[in-house]
Amino acid sequence: MTQAHTNPAAAGADTVKVVKMTDAKKDELLDLVLTQLDDDQAQEVVSIDLAGKSSIADHMVIASGRSTRQVASIAQKLAEKLKHEGYGPVKLEGLPQADWVLLDAGDIVVHLFRPEVRSFYNLERMWAFGDAPPVAGTA
């Protein structure tokens, strides 16, 4: 029976360099999302950093629209903008009712709510992991 052998790198030979990817692409995506939400007059926009806290995404963005029509419009425009900018197709959930629309853009998850629905679910408190101040009326 023979054994597999690996050749050690010769002295002075180039070694493999591990290059850490910068977060520039993720920052560009977050900036694009926040800018588009601002352009579409989304209200109470909150960005929560999930890096190291969850494997589902690096950032969660939560915003409100004044009505179901505005929530749907914001979601559709954001999805089109991300696709147009080369971030690929975005997965949309909840668009027909537009009370709560979820956009999955890979490294960023965007939740768009009507104000009443947003206050009921209070995702900011759930995902802030103690980073957010307590909400009035809770212990």
N, CA, C and O atoms as a GROMACS GRO file, in nm:
protein
  556
    1MET      N    1   0.083  -0.116   0.000
    1MET     CA    2   0.000   0.000   0.000
    1MET      C    3   0.089   0.124   0.000
    1MET      O    4   0.188   0.130   0.072
    2THR      N    5   0.052   0.221  -0.081
    2THR     CA    6   0.133   0.342  -0.088
    2THR      C    7   0.062   0.456  -0.016
    2THR      O    8  -0.060   0.454   0.002
    3GLN      N    9   0.139   0.553   0.024
    3GLN     CA   10   0.083   0.668   0.091
    3GLN      C   11   0.089   0.789  -0.002
    3GLN      O   12   0.181   0.803  -0.083
    4ALA      N   13  -0.009   0.874   0.012
    4ALA     CA   14  -0.008   0.998  -0.067
    4ALA      C   15   0.091   1.093  -0.002
    4ALA      O   16   0.096   1.106   0.120
    5HIS      N   17   0.166   1.159  -0.084
    5HIS     CA   18   0.266   1.252  -0.034
    5HIS      C   19   0.235   1.391  -0.089
    5HIS      O   20   0.187   1.408  -0.201
    6THR      N   21   0.264   1.487  -0.008
    6THR     CA   22   0.256   1.624  -0.056
    6THR      C   23   0.394   1.684  -0.050
    6THR      O   24   0.471   1.657   0.043
    7ASN      N   25   0.425   1.763  -0.148
    7ASN     CA   26   0.557   1.825  -0.151
    7ASN      C   27   0.554   1.955  -0.072
    7ASN      O   28   0.472   2.043  -0.100
    8PRO      N   29   0.640   1.967   0.026
    8PRO     CA   30   0.644   2.093   0.099
    8PRO      C   31   0.694   2.202   0.007
    8PRO      O   32   0.771   2.177  -0.086
    9ALA      N   33   0.651   2.324   0.035
    9ALA     CA   34   0.694   2.437  -0.047
    9ALA      C   35   0.844   2.455  -0.032
    9ALA      O   36   0.898   2.448   0.078
   10ALA      N   37   0.908   2.478  -0.143
   10ALA     CA   38   1.052   2.498  -0.140
   10ALA      C   39   1.083   2.631  -0.072
   10ALA      O   40   1.004   2.725  -0.078
   11ALA      N   41   1.197   2.637  -0.010
   11ALA     CA   42   1.235   2.760   0.059
   11ALA      C   43   1.243   2.875  -0.041
   11ALA      O   44   1.301   2.860  -0.149
   12GLY      N   45   1.186   2.985  -0.007
   12GLY     CA   46   1.190   3.102  -0.094
   12GLY      C   47   1.082   3.102  -0.201
   12GLY      O   48   1.070   3.199  -0.275
   13ALA      N   49   1.003   2.994  -0.211
   13ALA     CA   50   0.897   2.989  -0.312
   13ALA      C   51   0.779   3.074  -0.266
   13ALA      O   52   0.758   3.095  -0.147
   14ASP      N   53   0.703   3.120  -0.364
   14ASP     CA   54   0.585   3.199  -0.331
   14ASP      C   55   0.486   3.113  -0.254
   14ASP      O   56   0.464   2.996  -0.288
   15THR      N   57   0.429   3.170  -0.152
   15THR     CA   58   0.327   3.099  -0.076
   15THR      C   59   0.192   3.160  -0.109
   15THR      O   60   0.184   3.271  -0.161
   16VAL      N   61   0.088   3.087  -0.079
   16VAL     CA   62  -0.046   3.135  -0.105
   16VAL      C   63  -0.078   3.245  -0.005
   16VAL      O   64  -0.057   3.229   0.115
   17LYS      N   65  -0.129   3.354  -0.056
   17LYS     CA   66  -0.168   3.466   0.030
   17LYS      C   67  -0.318   3.464   0.048
   17LYS      O   68  -0.394   3.451  -0.049
   18VAL      N   69  -0.360   3.478   0.171
   18VAL     CA   70  -0.502   3.488   0.200
   18VAL      C   71  -0.537   3.635   0.200
   18VAL      O   72  -0.484   3.712   0.280
   19VAL      N   73  -0.626   3.672   0.111
   19VAL     CA   74  -0.666   3.811   0.100
   19VAL      C   75  -0.807   3.821   0.153
   19VAL      O   76  -0.899   3.755   0.103
   20LYS      N   77  -0.825   3.905   0.254
   20LYS     CA   78  -0.957   3.924   0.310
   20LYS      C   79  -1.035   4.018   0.219
   20LYS      O   80  -0.989   4.126   0.183
   21MET      N   81  -1.154   3.973   0.183
   21MET     CA   82  -1.239   4.055   0.098
   21MET      C   83  -1.285   4.176   0.178
   21MET      O   84  -1.322   4.164   0.294
   22THR      N   85  -1.282   4.290   0.116
   22THR     CA   86  -1.330   4.411   0.183
   22THR      C   87  -1.481   4.412   0.182
   22THR      O   88  -1.546   4.345   0.101
   23ASP      N   89  -1.535   4.488   0.270
   23ASP     CA   90  -1.679   4.501   0.278
   23ASP      C   91  -1.730   4.613   0.189
   23ASP      O   92  -1.844   4.658   0.206
   24ALA      N   93  -1.649   4.658   0.095
   24ALA     CA   94  -1.688   4.770   0.009
   24ALA      C   95  -1.815   4.738  -0.070
   24ALA      O   96  -1.903   4.823  -0.082
   25LYS      N   97  -1.824   4.617  -0.124
   25LYS     CA   98  -1.942   4.580  -0.204
   25LYS      C   99  -2.067   4.578  -0.116
   25LYS      O  100  -2.174   4.623  -0.158
   26LYS      N  101  -2.054   4.527   0.007
   26LYS     CA  102  -2.167   4.525   0.098
   26LYS      C  103  -2.206   4.666   0.138
   26LYS      O  104  -2.324   4.698   0.147
   27ASP      N  105  -2.106   4.752   0.162
   27ASP     CA  106  -2.134   4.890   0.197
   27ASP      C  107  -2.202   4.963   0.082
   27ASP      O  108  -2.291   5.044   0.104
   28GLU      N  109  -2.160   4.934  -0.040
   28GLU     CA  110  -2.223   4.995  -0.158
   28GLU      C  111  -2.369   4.953  -0.167
   28GLU      O  112  -2.456   5.035  -0.197
   29LEU      N  113  -2.396   4.827  -0.141
   29LEU     CA  114  -2.534   4.777  -0.145
   29LEU      C  115  -2.618   4.844  -0.037
   29LEU      O  116  -2.730   4.887  -0.064
   30LEU      N  117  -2.565   4.853   0.084
   30LEU     CA  118  -2.638   4.919   0.192
   30LEU      C  119  -2.663   5.065   0.159
   30LEU      O  120  -2.773   5.116   0.180
   31ASP      N  121  -2.562   5.134   0.108
   31ASP     CA  122  -2.579   5.274   0.071
   31ASP      C  123  -2.685   5.290  -0.038
   31ASP      O  124  -2.766   5.383  -0.034
   32LEU      N  125  -2.684   5.199  -0.135
   32LEU     CA  126  -2.782   5.204  -0.243
   32LEU      C  127  -2.923   5.185  -0.188
   32LEU      O  128  -3.015   5.258  -0.226
   33VAL      N  129  -2.940   5.088  -0.099
   33VAL     CA  130  -3.072   5.062  -0.040
   33VAL      C  131  -3.119   5.184   0.039
   33VAL      O  132  -3.233   5.228   0.023
   34LEU      N  133  -3.032   5.238   0.124
   34LEU     CA  134  -3.071   5.353   0.206
   34LEU      C  135  -3.101   5.476   0.122
   34LEU      O  136  -3.194   5.551   0.152
   35THR      N  137  -3.024   5.498   0.016
   35THR     CA  138  -3.048   5.612  -0.073
   35THR      C  139  -3.181   5.598  -0.145
   35THR      O  140  -3.257   5.694  -0.156
   36GLN      N  141  -3.209   5.478  -0.195
   36GLN     CA  142  -3.335   5.455  -0.266
   36GLN      C  143  -3.454   5.471  -0.173
   36GLN      O  144  -3.556   5.528  -0.212
   37LEU      N  145  -3.442   5.423  -0.050
   37LEU     CA  146  -3.551   5.440   0.046
   37LEU      C  147  -3.575   5.588   0.077
   37LEU      O  148  -3.689   5.632   0.091
   38ASP      N  149  -3.466   5.663   0.088
   38ASP     CA  150  -3.478   5.806   0.111
   38ASP      C  151  -3.544   5.876  -0.008
   38ASP      O  152  -3.629   5.962   0.009
   39ASP      N  153  -3.503   5.837  -0.129
   39ASP     CA  154  -3.560   5.896  -0.251
   39ASP      C  155  -3.710   5.869  -0.260
   39ASP      O  156  -3.786   5.953  -0.309
   40ASP      N  157  -3.753   5.752  -0.214
   40ASP     CA  158  -3.894   5.714  -0.221
   40ASP      C  159  -3.973   5.758  -0.098
   40ASP      O  160  -4.088   5.718  -0.080
   41GLN      N  161  -3.910   5.839  -0.012
   41GLN     CA  162  -3.973   5.897   0.106
   41GLN      C  163  -4.022   5.792   0.206
   41GLN      O  164  -4.128   5.808   0.266
   42ALA      N  165  -3.944   5.687   0.223
   42ALA     CA  166  -3.973   5.591   0.328
   42ALA      C  167  -3.953   5.660   0.463
   42ALA      O  168  -3.868   5.749   0.475
   43GLN      N  169  -4.029   5.620   0.562
   43GLN     CA  170  -4.024   5.684   0.692
   43GLN      C  171  -3.957   5.595   0.795
   43GLN      O  172  -3.960   5.472   0.785
   44GLU      N  173  -3.895   5.658   0.894
   44GLU     CA  174  -3.834   5.588   1.007
   44GLU      C  175  -3.745   5.473   0.962
   44GLU      O  176  -3.764   5.359   1.004
   45VAL      N  177  -3.649   5.502   0.879
   45VAL     CA  178  -3.558   5.401   0.826
   45VAL      C  179  -3.455   5.366   0.934
   45VAL      O  180  -3.388   5.454   0.989
   46VAL      N  181  -3.442   5.237   0.963
   46VAL     CA  182  -3.348   5.188   1.064
   46VAL      C  183  -3.264   5.079   0.999
   46VAL      O  184  -3.317   4.990   0.932
   47SER      N  185  -3.133   5.085   1.020
   47SER     CA  186  -3.042   4.981   0.972
   47SER      C  187  -2.982   4.911   1.093
   47SER      O  188  -2.928   4.975   1.182
   48ILE      N  189  -2.993   4.779   1.096
   48ILE     CA  190  -2.940   4.699   1.206
   48ILE      C  191  -2.828   4.612   1.152
   48ILE      O  192  -2.848   4.536   1.057
   49ASP      N  193  -2.710   4.623   1.212
   49ASP     CA  194  -2.595   4.543   1.172
   49ASP      C  195  -2.609   4.404   1.231
   49ASP      O  196  -2.611   4.388   1.353
   50LEU      N  197  -2.617   4.303   1.145
   50LEU     CA  198  -2.631   4.164   1.189
   50LEU      C  199  -2.503   4.084   1.174
   50LEU      O  200  -2.500   3.965   1.207
   51ALA      N  201  -2.396   4.147   1.125
   51ALA     CA  202  -2.269   4.075   1.105
   51ALA      C  203  -2.223   4.017   1.238
   51ALA      O  204  -2.209   4.089   1.337
   52GLY      N  205  -2.200   3.889   1.240
   52GLY     CA  206  -2.156   3.820   1.360
   52GLY      C  207  -2.269   3.784   1.454
   52GLY      O  208  -2.246   3.715   1.554
   53LYS      N  209  -2.390   3.829   1.425
   53LYS     CA  210  -2.505   3.800   1.512
   53LYS      C  211  -2.600   3.699   1.448
   53LYS      O  212  -2.671   3.627   1.518
   54SER      N  213  -2.600   3.694   1.315
   54SER     CA  214  -2.690   3.605   1.243
   54SER      C  215  -2.628   3.567   1.110
   54SER      O  216  -2.551   3.643   1.052
   55SER      N  217  -2.663   3.449   1.063
   55SER     CA  218  -2.610   3.404   0.934
   55SER      C  219  -2.706   3.436   0.818
   55SER      O  220  -2.674   3.408   0.703
   56ILE      N  221  -2.822   3.493   0.848
   56ILE     CA  222  -2.918   3.519   0.740
   56ILE      C  223  -2.879   3.638   0.655
   56ILE      O  224  -2.909   3.641   0.535
   57ALA      N  225  -2.813   3.737   0.714
   57ALA     CA  226  -2.773   3.856   0.640
   57ALA      C  227  -2.673   3.934   0.724
   57ALA      O  228  -2.654   3.907   0.842
   58ASP      N  229  -2.608   4.032   0.660
   58ASP     CA  230  -2.516   4.119   0.732
   58ASP      C  231  -2.585   4.244   0.784
   58ASP      O  232  -2.542   4.303   0.884
   59HIS      N  233  -2.692   4.285   0.717
   59HIS     CA  234  -2.767   4.403   0.760
   59HIS      C  235  -2.915   4.377   0.743
   59HIS      O  236  -2.958   4.306   0.652
   60MET      N  237  -2.993   4.437   0.832
   60MET     CA  238  -3.138   4.437   0.819
   60MET      C  239  -3.181   4.583   0.817
   60MET      O  240  -3.142   4.662   0.904
   61VAL      N  241  -3.260   4.619   0.718
   61VAL     CA  242  -3.312   4.754   0.708
   61VAL      C  243  -3.462   4.747   0.726
   61VAL      O  244  -3.530   4.666   0.664
   62ILE      N  245  -3.513   4.834   0.813
   62ILE     CA  246  -3.656   4.838   0.842
   62ILE      C  247  -3.704   4.980   0.812
   62ILE      O  248  -3.642   5.078   0.854
   63ALA      N  249  -3.815   4.989   0.738
   63ALA     CA  250  -3.869   5.120   0.703
   63ALA      C  251  -4.021   5.112   0.694
   63ALA      O  252  -4.078   5.003   0.684
   64SER      N  253  -4.084   5.227   0.697
   64SER     CA  254  -4.230   5.234   0.689
   64SER      C  255  -4.272   5.317   0.569
   64SER      O  256  -4.201   5.406   0.524
   65GLY      N  257  -4.391   5.283   0.519
   65GLY     CA  258  -4.458   5.364   0.418
   65GLY      C  259  -4.589   5.411   0.476
   65GLY      O  260  -4.640   5.350   0.570
   66ARG      N  261  -4.645   5.517   0.422
   66ARG     CA  262  -4.767   5.575   0.478
   66ARG      C  263  -4.892   5.491   0.448
   66ARG      O  264  -4.991   5.500   0.520
   67SER      N  265  -4.887   5.411   0.342
   67SER     CA  266  -5.004   5.332   0.301
   67SER      C  267  -4.956   5.205   0.232
   67SER      O  268  -4.838   5.190   0.202
   68THR      N  269  -5.049   5.115   0.207
   68THR     CA  270  -5.013   4.992   0.136
   68THR      C  271  -4.964   5.024  -0.004
   68THR      O  272  -4.874   4.957  -0.055
   69ARG      N  273  -5.022   5.125  -0.065
   69ARG     CA  274  -4.980   5.164  -0.200
   69ARG      C  275  -4.834   5.213  -0.199
   69ARG      O  276  -4.756   5.177  -0.287
   70GLN      N  277  -4.798   5.294  -0.099
   70GLN     CA  278  -4.661   5.343  -0.092
   70GLN      C  279  -4.563   5.230  -0.058
   70GLN      O  280  -4.454   5.225  -0.114
   71VAL      N  281  -4.602   5.140   0.032
   71VAL     CA  282  -4.515   5.027   0.066
   71VAL      C  283  -4.487   4.943  -0.058
   71VAL      O  284  -4.373   4.906  -0.083
   72ALA      N  285  -4.592   4.912  -0.135
   72ALA     CA  286  -4.574   4.833  -0.257
   72ALA      C  287  -4.486   4.906  -0.358
   72ALA      O  288  -4.400   4.845  -0.421
   73SER      N  289  -4.507   5.036  -0.373
   73SER     CA  290  -4.429   5.115  -0.468
   73SER      C  291  -4.281   5.119  -0.428
   73SER      O  292  -4.193   5.102  -0.512
   74ILE      N  293  -4.254   5.142  -0.300
   74ILE     CA  294  -4.116   5.144  -0.251
   74ILE      C  295  -4.049   5.010  -0.278
   74ILE      O  296  -3.935   5.006  -0.325
   75ALA      N  297  -4.119   4.902  -0.249
   75ALA     CA  298  -4.062   4.768  -0.267
   75ALA      C  299  -4.031   4.740  -0.414
   75ALA      O  300  -3.923   4.690  -0.446
   76GLN      N  301  -4.123   4.773  -0.502
   76GLN     CA  302  -4.102   4.747  -0.644
   76GLN      C  303  -3.988   4.832  -0.699
   76GLN      O  304  -3.905   4.782  -0.775
   77LYS      N  305  -3.984   4.959  -0.663
   77LYS     CA  306  -3.876   5.046  -0.710
   77LYS      C  307  -3.740   5.000  -0.659
   77LYS      O  308  -3.642   5.002  -0.733
   78LEU      N  309  -3.734   4.960  -0.533
   78LEU     CA  310  -3.608   4.912  -0.476
   78LEU      C  311  -3.561   4.785  -0.545
   78LEU      O  312  -3.443   4.771  -0.576
   79ALA      N  313  -3.652   4.693  -0.570
   79ALA     CA  314  -3.617   4.569  -0.640
   79ALA      C  315  -3.566   4.598  -0.781
   79ALA      O  316  -3.468   4.539  -0.825
   80GLU      N  317  -3.632   4.689  -0.851
   80GLU     CA  318  -3.588   4.725  -0.986
   80GLU      C  319  -3.452   4.793  -0.984
   80GLU      O  320  -3.367   4.765  -1.069
   81LYS      N  321  -3.429   4.881  -0.887
   81LYS     CA  322  -3.302   4.952  -0.876
   81LYS      C  323  -3.187   4.855  -0.848
   81LYS      O  324  -3.081   4.866  -0.909
   82LEU      N  325  -3.208   4.760  -0.758
   82LEU     CA  326  -3.104   4.663  -0.726
   82LEU      C  327  -3.071   4.576  -0.847
   82LEU      O  328  -2.954   4.546  -0.873
   83LYS      N  329  -3.173   4.535  -0.920
   83LYS     CA  330  -3.151   4.455  -1.040
   83LYS      C  331  -3.077   4.536  -1.146
   83LYS      O  332  -2.984   4.486  -1.210
   84HIS      N  333  -3.118   4.661  -1.164
   84HIS     CA  334  -3.056   4.750  -1.263
   84HIS      C  335  -2.909   4.777  -1.229
   84HIS      O  336  -2.827   4.791  -1.319
   85GLU      N  337  -2.877   4.785  -1.101
   85GLU     CA  338  -2.739   4.813  -1.058
   85GLU      C  339  -2.651   4.688  -1.056
   85GLU      O  340  -2.533   4.697  -1.020
   86GLY      N  341  -2.706   4.573  -1.093
   86GLY     CA  342  -2.625   4.453  -1.106
   86GLY      C  343  -2.622   4.363  -0.983
   86GLY      O  344  -2.534   4.277  -0.974
   87TYR      N  345  -2.714   4.381  -0.890
   87TYR     CA  346  -2.717   4.296  -0.772
   87TYR      C  347  -2.807   4.175  -0.789
   87TYR      O  348  -2.832   4.102  -0.694
   88GLY      N  349  -2.856   4.154  -0.908
   88GLY     CA  350  -2.937   4.037  -0.939
   88GLY      C  351  -3.082   4.057  -0.899
   88GLY      O  352  -3.118   4.159  -0.840
   89PRO      N  353  -3.164   3.959  -0.930
   89PRO     CA  354  -3.305   3.968  -0.894
   89PRO      C  355  -3.323   3.958  -0.742
   89PRO      O  356  -3.254   3.881  -0.675
   90VAL      N  357  -3.414   4.035  -0.690
   90VAL     CA  358  -3.442   4.038  -0.547
   90VAL      C  359  -3.568   3.956  -0.521
   90VAL      O  360  -3.663   3.963  -0.598
   91LYS      N  361  -3.568   3.880  -0.414
   91LYS     CA  362  -3.686   3.803  -0.377
   91LYS      C  363  -3.779   3.893  -0.297
   91LYS      O  364  -3.738   3.956  -0.200
   92LEU      N  365  -3.905   3.897  -0.337
   92LEU     CA  366  -4.007   3.978  -0.271
   92LEU      C  367  -4.114   3.888  -0.211
   92LEU      O  368  -4.160   3.794  -0.275
   93GLU      N  369  -4.153   3.917  -0.088
   93GLU     CA  370  -4.261   3.844  -0.023
   93GLU      C  371  -4.359   3.946   0.034
   93GLU      O  372  -4.317   4.048   0.089
   94GLY      N  373  -4.488   3.919   0.022
   94GLY     CA  374  -4.589   4.004   0.082
   94GLY      C  375  -4.634   4.120  -0.004
   94GLY      O  376  -4.705   4.208   0.044
   95LEU      N  377  -4.596   4.122  -0.129
   95LEU     CA  378  -4.629   4.235  -0.215
   95LEU      C  379  -4.779   4.251  -0.242
   95LEU      O  380  -4.826   4.364  -0.244
   96PRO      N  381  -4.856   4.144  -0.262
   96PRO     CA  382  -4.998   4.164  -0.292
   96PRO      C  383  -5.074   4.241  -0.182
   96PRO      O  384  -5.155   4.328  -0.214
   97GLN      N  385  -5.049   4.210  -0.055
   97GLN     CA  386  -5.118   4.280   0.053
   97GLN      C  387  -5.047   4.409   0.090
   97GLN      O  388  -5.112   4.509   0.123
   98ALA      N  389  -4.916   4.410   0.084
   98ALA     CA  390  -4.830   4.526   0.110
   98ALA      C  391  -4.847   4.585   0.249
   98ALA      O  392  -4.825   4.705   0.268
   99ASP      N  393  -4.886   4.503   0.346
   99ASP     CA  394  -4.882   4.546   0.486
   99ASP      C  395  -4.740   4.533   0.539
   99ASP      O  396  -4.691   4.619   0.613
  100TRP      N  397  -4.675   4.423   0.499
  100TRP     CA  398  -4.537   4.394   0.537
  100TRP      C  399  -4.472   4.328   0.416
  100TRP      O  400  -4.509   4.216   0.379
  101VAL      N  401  -4.377   4.394   0.355
  101VAL     CA  402  -4.309   4.340   0.237
  101VAL      C  403  -4.164   4.314   0.276
  101VAL      O  404  -4.098   4.399   0.335
  102LEU      N  405  -4.117   4.196   0.242
  102LEU     CA  406  -3.980   4.155   0.270
  102LEU      C  407  -3.904   4.146   0.139
  102LEU      O  408  -3.948   4.081   0.044
  103LEU      N  409  -3.788   4.212   0.134
  103LEU     CA  410  -3.699   4.204   0.018
  103LEU      C  411  -3.572   4.134   0.063
  103LEU      O  412  -3.506   4.179   0.157
  104ASP      N  413  -3.537   4.027  -0.003
  104ASP     CA  414  -3.413   3.956   0.027
  104ASP      C  415  -3.312   3.989  -0.081
  104ASP      O  416  -3.322   3.942  -0.194
  105ALA      N  417  -3.215   4.073  -0.045
  105ALA     CA  418  -3.112   4.114  -0.140
  105ALA      C  419  -2.979   4.046  -0.108
  105ALA      O  420  -2.872   4.101  -0.137
  106GLY      N  421  -2.984   3.929  -0.051
  106GLY     CA  422  -2.862   3.855  -0.019
  106GLY      C  423  -2.803   3.899   0.113
  106GLY      O  424  -2.843   3.850   0.219
  107ASP      N  425  -2.707   3.991   0.109
  107ASP     CA  426  -2.641   4.037   0.231
  107ASP      C  427  -2.726   4.134   0.311
  107ASP      O  428  -2.695   4.165   0.426
  108ILE      N  429  -2.833   4.182   0.250
  108ILE     CA  430  -2.922   4.277   0.317
  108ILE      C  431  -3.066   4.231   0.303
  108ILE      O  432  -3.111   4.193   0.194
  109VAL      N  433  -3.138   4.234   0.415
  109VAL     CA  434  -3.280   4.203   0.416
  109VAL      C  435  -3.352   4.332   0.450
  109VAL      O  436  -3.318   4.400   0.547
  110VAL      N  437  -3.453   4.365   0.370
  110VAL     CA  438  -3.529   4.489   0.390
  110VAL      C  439  -3.673   4.454   0.425
  110VAL      O  440  -3.738   4.377   0.355
  111HIS      N  441  -3.721   4.511   0.535
  111HIS     CA  442  -3.860   4.496   0.578
  111HIS      C  443  -3.928   4.631   0.558
  111HIS      O  444  -3.883   4.732   0.611
  112LEU      N  445  -4.037   4.631   0.483
  112LEU     CA  446  -4.117   4.752   0.461
  112LEU      C  447  -4.255   4.729   0.520
  112LEU      O  448  -4.321   4.630   0.489
  113PHE      N  449  -4.298   4.822   0.604
  113PHE     CA  450  -4.423   4.806   0.678
  113PHE      C  451  -4.515   4.926   0.662
  113PHE      O  452  -4.471   5.037   0.630
  114ARG      N  453  -4.643   4.901   0.684
  114ARG     CA  454  -4.734   5.009   0.720
  114ARG      C  455  -4.706   5.038   0.867
  114ARG      O  456  -4.669   4.946   0.940
  115PRO      N  457  -4.721   5.162   0.914
  115PRO     CA  458  -4.684   5.196   1.052
  115PRO      C  459  -4.750   5.110   1.159
  115PRO      O  460  -4.685   5.073   1.257
  116GLU      N  461  -4.878   5.077   1.143
  116GLU     CA  462  -4.948   4.997   1.243
  116GLU      C  463  -4.889   4.856   1.254
  116GLU      O  464  -4.874   4.803   1.364
  117VAL      N  465  -4.858   4.799   1.142
  117VAL     CA  466  -4.803   4.664   1.138
  117VAL      C  467  -4.661   4.664   1.196
  117VAL      O  468  -4.622   4.571   1.267
  118ARG      N  469  -4.586   4.768   1.165
  118ARG     CA  470  -4.449   4.778   1.217
  118ARG      C  471  -4.448   4.787   1.369
  118ARG      O  472  -4.369   4.720   1.435
  119SER      N  473  -4.536   4.868   1.425
  119SER     CA  474  -4.538   4.881   1.571
  119SER      C  475  -4.585   4.752   1.637
  119SER      O  476  -4.542   4.721   1.749
  120PHE      N  477  -4.672   4.675   1.571
  120PHE     CA  478  -4.718   4.548   1.627
  120PHE      C  479  -4.604   4.446   1.637
  120PHE      O  480  -4.587   4.382   1.740
  121TYR      N  481  -4.526   4.430   1.529
  121TYR     CA  482  -4.420   4.329   1.527
  121TYR      C  483  -4.291   4.377   1.594
  121TYR      O  484  -4.217   4.295   1.648
  122ASN      N  485  -4.263   4.505   1.591
  122ASN     CA  486  -4.149   4.565   1.660
  122ASN      C  487  -4.018   4.489   1.636
  122ASN      O  488  -3.951   4.448   1.730
  123LEU      N  489  -3.984   4.471   1.510
  123LEU     CA  490  -3.863   4.397   1.473
  123LEU      C  491  -3.735   4.463   1.524
  123LEU      O  492  -3.637   4.394   1.551
  124GLU      N  493  -3.736   4.594   1.536
  124GLU     CA  494  -3.615   4.663   1.584
  124GLU      C  495  -3.573   4.610   1.720
  124GLU      O  496  -3.455   4.584   1.744
  125ARG      N  497  -3.669   4.593   1.808
  125ARG     CA  498  -3.637   4.544   1.943
  125ARG      C  499  -3.593   4.398   1.939
  125ARG      O  500  -3.501   4.358   2.010
  126MET      N  501  -3.658   4.320   1.857
  126MET     CA  502  -3.627   4.178   1.850
  126MET      C  503  -3.486   4.153   1.798
  126MET      O  504  -3.416   4.065   1.847
  127TRP      N  505  -3.442   4.230   1.698
  127TRP     CA  506  -3.314   4.206   1.632
  127TRP      C  507  -3.200   4.293   1.681
  127TRP      O  508  -3.086   4.274   1.639
  128ALA      N  509  -3.227   4.388   1.768
  128ALA     CA  510  -3.121   4.479   1.811
  128ALA      C  511  -3.028   4.414   1.913
  128ALA      O  512  -2.920   4.467   1.938
  129PHE      N  513  -3.067   4.302   1.973
  129PHE     CA  514  -2.982   4.230   2.068
  129PHE      C  515  -2.933   4.319   2.181
  129PHE      O  516  -2.815   4.314   2.218
  130GLY      N  517  -3.022   4.400   2.236
  130GLY     CA  518  -2.984   4.486   2.347
  130GLY      C  519  -2.919   4.615   2.305
  130GLY      O  520  -2.890   4.698   2.391
  131ASP      N  521  -2.895   4.636   2.176
  131ASP     CA  522  -2.833   4.759   2.130
  131ASP      C  523  -2.932   4.875   2.125
  131ASP      O  524  -2.893   4.991   2.130
  132ALA      N  525  -3.061   4.841   2.114
  132ALA     CA  526  -3.162   4.945   2.101
  132ALA      C  527  -3.217   4.983   2.238
  132ALA      O  528  -3.223   4.899   2.328
  133PRO      N  529  -3.257   5.108   2.254
  133PRO     CA  530  -3.318   5.147   2.381
  133PRO      C  531  -3.453   5.080   2.397
  133PRO      O  532  -3.517   5.047   2.297
  134PRO      N  533  -3.499   5.058   2.520
  134PRO     CA  534  -3.628   4.994   2.540
  134PRO      C  535  -3.742   5.079   2.486
  134PRO      O  536  -3.736   5.202   2.487
  135VAL      N  537  -3.845   5.012   2.438
  135VAL     CA  538  -3.961   5.080   2.382
  135VAL      C  539  -4.050   5.124   2.498
  135VAL      O  540  -4.065   5.051   2.596
  136ALA      N  541  -4.108   5.241   2.488
  136ALA     CA  542  -4.195   5.292   2.594
  136ALA      C  543  -4.309   5.195   2.620
  136ALA      O  544  -4.370   5.142   2.527
  137GLY      N  545  -4.338   5.173   2.747
  137GLY     CA  546  -4.448   5.084   2.784
  137GLY      C  547  -4.406   4.939   2.802
  137GLY      O  548  -4.491   4.854   2.828
  138THR      N  549  -4.276   4.907   2.789
  138THR     CA  550  -4.230   4.771   2.812
  138THR      C  551  -4.134   4.769   2.929
  138THR      O  552  -4.070   4.869   2.959
  139ALA      N  553  -4.125   4.657   2.993
  139ALA     CA  554  -4.035   4.646   3.109
  139ALA      C  555  -3.908   4.575   3.071
  139ALA      O  556  -3.820   4.557   3.155
   0.00000   0.00000   0.00000
